[in-house]
Amino acid sequence: MPDISHTAILGSGVIGASWAALFAASGRSVAVYDPAPDSKETTLAYIEKAWPALQGLGLVQPGPRAQVTFHATAADAVKDAQFVQENVPERLGIKHATYAKIEPALLPQAIVASSASGLTLSQMQDGWQNPDRLILGHPFNPPHLIPLVEVMGNDRTAPGLLRRAEAFYAEIGKTTIRVNKEVPGHVANRLQAAIWREAIHLVLEGVASVEDVDKAVSAGPGLRWAAMGPTALFGIGASGGLEAFCDHFGEVFNGWWDDLGQPHMDAQTIQTLVSGWQDAMQDTSVEEQSAKRDAMLIEILKALKPLG
């Protein structure tokens, strides 16, 4: 398979536009399809906004900027693309309709990766005549900054397709993990959901405020998790390694797990969270907080990059 030099983006909302910025920064041309009437303007504006961050992270290849083109149909966008990142709304009917339109227009060896966060690969494959080129390629938002991509294939996936996709993602600076079994939410979103569930429980029980629970994560274990995952960290948390750590703290963790909460997202819970979140925002806008997040992420990524 020749090097991937031309890509396509289907759906250029926040996720799709972020992918488009990263693909273009890597020196690959990008063909974009989105039915929204202002998609060209919003996508180009997003790319311009993301470009300084990509430059700061060393992700922009030298030379003229890669071409980004916009197309009237999904089939037109994908017809010459070697790699397609699909980001259309997460409704199965829309996914299947999109696949039916693009399948006849695809190159024989094209890879189609879906950014789907909730739908499973087998559900999406049902929209194809031959689904062997479709994989899961689920990013973490925003994709041009957060390295993680969760990839998945199955027995209906063409041999070697996942390896080719992983190689492409690695070339553009991504870190991939393989999802070996279909579960709702894949891996990272389930971890997020588990942490947030207990965060909400602590707030509802009056243990700490929304703001302080968030601080407990960002100023505590969140810093360590940026360097290593929880099992790796606990493995170096005792001189005898992970087995010694588990022998020492196993019953402690069992007690904590038995005491974890099971909150539900009802109206009262939502109001409690929103009120606490608004207090923590301190009259700043979502846009200002998003810019702050991105600036901090860039500095964290810069600090981690020399360490590999």
C-alpha positions as CSV (number, residue, x, y, z in Angstrom):
1,M,0.0,0.0,0.0
2,P,1.5,3.4,-1.0
3,D,1.9,6.1,1.6
4,I,-1.3,7.8,2.4
5,S,-1.1,11.3,0.9
6,H,-4.8,12.2,0.3
7,T,-7.5,12.0,3.0
8,A,-11.2,12.8,3.3
9,I,-13.3,14.1,6.2
10,L,-17.0,13.3,6.3
11,G,-18.7,15.6,8.7
12,S,-16.8,18.7,9.7
13,G,-18.2,19.7,13.0
14,V,-15.9,20.2,15.9
15,I,-14.4,16.6,15.7
16,G,-14.2,16.6,11.9
17,A,-12.7,20.0,11.6
18,S,-10.1,19.1,14.3
19,W,-9.2,16.0,12.2
20,A,-9.0,18.1,9.1
21,A,-6.5,20.5,10.8
22,L,-4.3,17.6,11.9
23,F,-4.4,15.8,8.5
24,A,-3.5,19.1,6.7
25,A,-0.7,19.8,9.2
26,S,0.8,16.4,8.4
27,G,1.2,17.5,4.8
28,R,-1.7,15.4,3.4
29,S,-4.4,16.9,1.2
30,V,-7.9,16.8,2.7
31,A,-11.3,16.6,0.9
32,V,-14.2,17.7,3.2
33,Y,-17.9,17.0,3.0
34,D,-20.5,18.4,5.3
35,P,-24.0,19.4,4.3
36,A,-24.2,22.4,6.6
37,P,-24.3,25.6,4.4
38,D,-21.5,27.3,6.4
39,S,-19.3,24.2,6.7
40,K,-16.5,25.6,4.5
41,E,-16.2,28.8,6.5
42,T,-16.4,27.2,9.9
43,T,-13.9,24.4,9.0
44,L,-11.4,26.8,7.6
45,A,-11.8,29.0,10.7
46,Y,-11.2,26.1,12.9
47,I,-8.1,25.1,11.0
48,E,-6.7,28.6,11.3
49,K,-7.4,28.7,15.0
50,A,-5.7,25.2,15.5
51,W,-2.7,25.9,13.4
52,P,-0.5,27.8,16.0
53,A,-1.0,24.9,18.4
54,L,-0.1,22.3,15.8
55,Q,3.0,24.4,15.0
56,G,3.9,24.6,18.7
57,L,3.7,20.8,19.0
58,G,5.9,20.2,16.0
59,L,3.1,18.6,14.0
60,V,3.1,20.9,11.0
61,Q,5.3,19.6,8.2
62,P,7.6,22.0,6.4
63,G,6.6,23.3,3.0
64,P,3.4,24.7,1.5
65,R,0.3,24.0,3.4
66,A,-1.7,21.0,2.2
67,Q,-4.8,21.7,0.1
68,V,-8.2,21.5,1.8
69,T,-11.1,21.2,-0.6
70,F,-14.8,21.1,-0.1
71,H,-17.3,18.9,-1.9
72,A,-21.0,18.8,-2.6
73,T,-21.5,15.1,-1.9
74,A,-19.8,12.5,0.3
75,A,-19.1,10.3,-2.7
76,D,-17.2,13.2,-4.4
77,A,-15.2,13.8,-1.2
78,V,-14.0,10.2,-0.9
79,K,-13.4,9.1,-4.5
80,D,-9.6,9.6,-4.4
81,A,-9.0,9.4,-0.7
82,Q,-6.7,6.7,0.7
83,F,-7.9,7.3,4.3
84,V,-11.4,8.5,5.2
85,Q,-12.3,9.8,8.7
86,E,-16.0,9.6,9.2
87,N,-17.6,11.9,11.7
88,V,-21.3,12.2,10.7
89,P,-23.9,12.4,13.5
90,E,-24.1,9.4,15.7
91,R,-27.4,8.0,14.5
92,L,-27.3,4.7,12.9
93,G,-29.6,5.7,10.0
94,I,-27.3,8.6,9.1
95,K,-24.2,6.4,9.3
96,H,-25.8,3.7,7.1
97,A,-27.0,6.2,4.5
98,T,-23.6,7.8,4.3
99,Y,-21.9,4.4,3.8
100,A,-24.3,3.5,1.1
101,K,-23.4,6.6,-0.8
102,I,-19.6,6.3,-0.4
103,E,-19.1,2.6,-0.8
104,P,-19.2,2.6,-4.7
105,A,-16.9,5.6,-4.9
106,L,-14.1,4.4,-2.6
107,L,-10.6,3.4,-3.8
108,P,-10.2,-0.4,-3.6
109,Q,-7.7,-0.2,-0.7
110,A,-9.2,2.9,1.1
111,I,-9.5,2.8,4.8
112,V,-12.7,4.2,6.4
113,A,-12.4,5.0,10.1
114,S,-15.4,6.0,12.1
115,S,-15.0,8.5,15.0
116,A,-18.1,6.9,16.7
117,S,-18.1,7.1,20.4
118,G,-21.2,5.1,21.2
119,L,-22.2,2.9,18.3
120,T,-20.4,-0.4,17.9
121,L,-18.4,-1.5,14.8
122,S,-20.8,-4.4,14.1
123,Q,-23.8,-2.0,14.1
124,M,-22.1,0.3,11.6
125,Q,-20.9,-2.6,9.4
126,D,-24.5,-3.5,8.7
127,G,-24.7,-0.4,6.5
128,W,-22.2,-1.9,4.0
129,Q,-22.4,-4.4,1.2
130,N,-18.8,-5.3,2.1
131,P,-17.7,-3.8,5.4
132,D,-14.1,-5.1,5.2
133,R,-12.6,-1.6,4.9
134,L,-14.5,0.0,7.9
135,I,-12.8,0.2,11.3
136,L,-13.4,2.1,14.5
137,G,-11.1,5.1,14.8
138,H,-12.5,6.9,17.9
139,P,-10.5,10.0,19.0
140,F,-10.5,12.0,22.2
141,N,-11.7,15.6,21.8
142,P,-10.0,17.7,20.4
143,P,-8.3,15.2,18.1
144,H,-5.7,17.6,16.9
145,L,-4.4,17.8,20.4
146,I,-5.2,14.7,22.4
147,P,-3.1,11.8,21.0
148,L,-5.5,8.9,21.8
149,V,-7.3,7.0,19.1
150,E,-9.2,3.8,19.9
151,V,-9.1,1.4,17.0
152,M,-11.0,-1.8,16.4
153,G,-11.6,-4.3,13.7
154,N,-13.3,-7.7,13.8
155,D,-13.6,-10.9,11.7
156,R,-15.3,-8.9,8.9
157,T,-12.3,-6.5,8.7
158,A,-9.8,-7.0,5.9
159,P,-6.5,-8.6,7.0
160,G,-3.8,-6.0,7.8
161,L,-6.2,-3.1,7.7
162,L,-5.9,-2.3,11.4
163,R,-2.1,-2.3,11.1
164,R,-2.2,0.1,8.2
165,A,-4.5,2.4,10.1
166,E,-2.3,2.3,13.2
167,A,0.7,3.1,11.1
168,F,-1.1,6.1,9.5
169,Y,-2.2,7.4,12.9
170,A,1.3,7.0,14.3
171,E,2.7,9.1,11.4
172,I,0.4,12.0,12.3
173,G,1.3,11.9,16.0
174,K,-1.4,9.7,17.4
175,T,-1.3,7.1,20.1
176,T,-3.5,4.1,19.4
177,I,-5.0,1.3,21.5
178,R,-6.8,-1.7,20.2
179,V,-10.3,-2.5,21.5
180,N,-10.6,-6.2,21.4
181,K,-14.2,-6.6,22.4
182,E,-17.3,-4.6,21.7
183,V,-18.6,-2.7,24.7
184,P,-20.7,0.5,24.9
185,G,-18.4,3.5,25.0
186,H,-15.2,1.5,24.1
187,V,-12.4,2.0,26.7
188,A,-11.6,5.7,27.5
189,N,-15.2,6.9,27.7
190,R,-16.1,4.1,30.1
191,L,-13.1,5.2,32.3
192,Q,-14.4,8.8,32.2
193,A,-17.9,7.6,33.0
194,A,-16.7,5.6,36.0
195,I,-14.7,8.6,37.4
196,W,-17.5,11.0,36.8
197,R,-20.0,8.7,38.5
198,E,-18.1,8.8,41.7
199,A,-17.4,12.5,41.4
200,I,-21.1,13.1,41.2
201,H,-21.7,10.8,44.1
202,L,-19.3,12.7,46.3
203,V,-21.0,16.0,45.4
204,L,-24.5,14.6,46.1
205,E,-23.4,13.2,49.4
206,G,-22.0,16.6,50.4
207,V,-18.4,15.3,50.7
208,A,-17.0,18.2,48.5
209,S,-18.2,20.8,46.1
210,V,-18.2,20.4,42.3
211,E,-15.2,22.7,42.0
212,D,-13.2,20.9,44.7
213,V,-13.9,17.4,43.3
214,D,-12.6,18.7,40.0
215,K,-9.6,20.1,41.7
216,A,-9.0,16.7,43.5
217,V,-8.7,15.2,40.0
218,S,-6.7,17.8,38.1
219,A,-4.3,18.7,40.9
220,G,-3.9,15.1,42.1
221,P,-4.2,11.8,40.2
222,G,-4.9,13.6,36.9
223,L,-1.3,14.8,36.8
224,R,0.0,11.3,37.3
225,W,-2.4,9.9,34.7
226,A,-0.9,12.2,32.1
227,A,2.3,10.3,32.6
228,M,1.2,6.7,33.2
229,G,-2.0,4.7,33.6
230,P,-3.3,3.6,36.9
231,T,-2.0,0.1,36.9
232,A,1.5,1.2,35.9
233,L,1.5,3.9,38.6
234,F,0.4,1.4,41.3
235,G,3.0,-1.0,40.1
236,I,5.7,1.4,41.0
237,G,3.9,2.5,44.2
238,A,5.6,-0.3,46.2
239,S,9.2,-1.5,46.3
240,G,8.0,-5.0,45.4
241,G,6.0,-4.0,42.4
242,L,2.4,-4.5,41.6
243,E,2.0,-7.8,43.5
244,A,3.3,-6.2,46.6
245,F,1.1,-3.2,46.1
246,C,-2.0,-5.4,45.7
247,D,-1.1,-7.5,48.7
248,H,-0.7,-4.4,50.9
249,F,-3.7,-2.3,49.6
250,G,-6.1,-4.9,48.2
251,E,-8.5,-5.0,51.1
252,V,-8.4,-1.2,51.2
253,F,-9.5,-1.0,47.6
254,N,-12.2,-3.6,48.2
255,G,-13.6,-1.4,50.9
256,W,-13.6,1.7,48.7
257,W,-15.2,-0.2,45.8
258,D,-17.9,-1.5,48.0
259,D,-18.7,2.1,49.1
260,L,-18.7,3.7,45.6
261,G,-22.0,5.4,44.7
262,Q,-24.6,4.7,42.0
263,P,-26.0,8.2,41.1
264,H,-28.4,8.7,38.3
265,M,-28.6,11.7,36.0
266,D,-32.1,12.9,37.1
267,A,-33.2,16.5,37.0
268,Q,-32.1,17.3,40.6
269,T,-28.7,15.8,40.0
270,I,-28.3,17.8,36.8
271,Q,-29.3,21.0,38.6
272,T,-26.8,20.4,41.4
273,L,-24.0,19.8,38.9
274,V,-24.9,22.8,36.8
275,S,-25.1,25.1,39.8
276,G,-21.7,23.9,41.0
277,W,-20.2,24.2,37.6
278,Q,-21.4,27.8,37.1
279,D,-19.9,28.8,40.4
280,A,-16.6,27.3,39.4
281,M,-16.7,29.1,36.0
282,Q,-16.4,32.5,37.8
283,D,-18.3,34.3,35.0
284,T,-16.0,33.2,32.3
285,S,-17.4,31.9,29.0
286,V,-17.2,28.3,27.6
287,E,-15.0,29.7,24.9
288,E,-12.6,31.2,27.4
289,Q,-12.5,28.0,29.4
290,S,-11.9,25.9,26.2
291,A,-9.0,28.2,25.2
292,K,-7.5,27.8,28.7
293,R,-7.9,24.0,28.5
294,D,-6.2,23.9,25.1
295,A,-3.3,26.1,26.2
296,M,-2.7,23.8,29.2
297,L,-2.9,20.7,27.1
298,I,-0.3,22.1,24.7
299,E,2.1,22.8,27.5
300,I,1.6,19.3,29.0
301,L,2.1,17.7,25.6
302,K,5.3,19.7,25.1
303,A,6.6,18.6,28.5
304,L,5.8,15.0,27.8
305,K,7.1,14.8,24.3
306,P,10.9,14.7,25.0
307,L,10.3,11.8,27.3
308,G,8.6,9.7,24.6
